[in-house]
Amino acid sequence: MQAPDFTHLRQNFPLLNQRNYLGTHSLGPLPQAAFSDLEAYAQSLSMGRRALPLWLERYEEMFHLIETLLNAPTGSIALAPSATAVQATIAATIQPTANRDRIVISSLDFPSCRYLWTSQALRGFEIVEVAAADGMQIDAADIVAKIDDRVAIVAVSLVSYLNSARLDIQPIIAAAHAAGAIVVLDAYQAIGTIPIDVTALDADIVVGGTHKWLCGGMGLAFAYVRPSLAERLEPVYPGWFAHLQPTAFAETFVPATGARRFQQGTPSIEPIYTSRAGLKFALDVGVEQIHQRNTELTTYLINCADRNGIPVHTPRSHEQRGGSICLGVDRAEILVQELAGLGIDVDTRSNLGIRVSPHPCNTEKDCQQLIESVVKLAHRRQSVKVG
Ligand SMILES: Cc1ncc(COP(=O)(O)O)c(C=O)c1O
């Protein structure tokens, strides 16, 4: 297959033409078409309730786009305002029992998810946390070693928000299934930059959201739930968008078939509009192609960092990392501000230095400019830890 012309496609992303933007792990750049969709939404607001059919059409389209992206069967996606919220509605359906009361998490998971899962101790679960032995990456075998028939849920990130370390998830899913546990996979930092096929993965629950690698608006997340599992889980915090017939306004709750039973009340419509173009871009270009381009750029960044003695705090093997590279610089917060002053956007997390995440329409030149600026600023401030 011919590689997409990312140089040409870059014209569709206004932010990439205004700034040297390398922050897709945080907020992906919106395609121009998202602004047109937002404008269409703004105009529809003046229509009052006559806009409802339009909005519901877009809402239904969103399920279809996400199902296509993840190779998920029809009806296996739930939409929610955040990844934490959708996991919470699913977590609530699973009770600890005398024989099965453990939840396994990892130290590299996103804090919001960790807050949710560790709080399940209040409901009688025992939380087992697996740490990254080298501080950088979780060894799948360390998680597998914790999975036995006491474990109800394994809730882990596929790609860490911290340093982009990627978990080898297949043996974890296999071990969980052998032990009768389910896996809740937070793939937020992967979906849109790493191909995910939930059917091939034999996944139970896969969670993501639109505003990072899918280059969409904020306030829209989703979960794939394996159809046979969804049917077994009885919603305990449902709302009318979880009902089999939402607009029947029935007296009693009857859960929707499939994943929609994990939804709640009225959805936010704006992110449905602003997230459509980014999803279409991923589908049109292909996540495999996006992944290849991202790997080229992140490998280029690692090589440039090596040449300049800047430590890399992300696994070096491209199979063991997601779309970002962490560069070990001191006083990273100040550096982020200084880089912003030069028109270069990155961010920082804990003591890992700066996080750099190329969109496929970024270029080697963008990456080179970043590294040269880091070196120049660091020399001026003597802030790079060479080592
Ligand atoms: C790995 C991961 N999971 C989840 C989220 C977002 O969770 P929520 O939608 O609940 O804010 C993020 C955002 O930074 C993330 O990096």
The ligand as a MOL file (V3000), in Angstrom:
LIG
                    3D

  0  0  0     0  0            999 V3000
M  V30 BEGIN CTAB
M  V30 COUNTS 16 16 0 0 0
M  V30 BEGIN ATOM
M  V30 1 C -3.9420 6.5770 29.6290 0
M  V30 2 C -5.0590 7.5720 29.8370 0
M  V30 3 N -6.2570 7.1320 30.2110 0
M  V30 4 C -7.2900 7.9760 30.3900 0
M  V30 5 C -7.1260 9.3250 30.2070 0
M  V30 6 C -8.2820 10.2600 30.3770 0
M  V30 7 O -9.2410 9.8050 31.2790 0
M  V30 8 P -10.5720 10.6500 31.4670 0
M  V30 9 O -11.2890 10.6410 30.1560 0
M  V30 10 O -11.3140 9.9440 32.5170 0
M  V30 11 O -10.1900 12.0210 31.8740 0
M  V30 12 C -5.8840 9.8370 29.8390 0
M  V30 13 C -5.6960 11.2870 29.7000 0
M  V30 14 O -4.6760 11.8520 29.8470 0
M  V30 15 C -4.8230 8.9260 29.6290 0
M  V30 16 O -3.6180 9.3680 29.2370 0
M  V30 END ATOM
M  V30 BEGIN BOND
M  V30 1 1 1 2
M  V30 2 1 2 3
M  V30 3 2 2 15
M  V30 4 2 3 4
M  V30 5 1 4 5
M  V30 6 1 5 6
M  V30 7 2 5 12
M  V30 8 1 6 7
M  V30 9 1 7 8
M  V30 10 2 8 9
M  V30 11 1 8 10
M  V30 12 1 8 11
M  V30 13 1 12 13
M  V30 14 1 12 15
M  V30 15 2 13 14
M  V30 16 1 15 16
M  V30 END BOND
M  V30 END CTAB
M  END
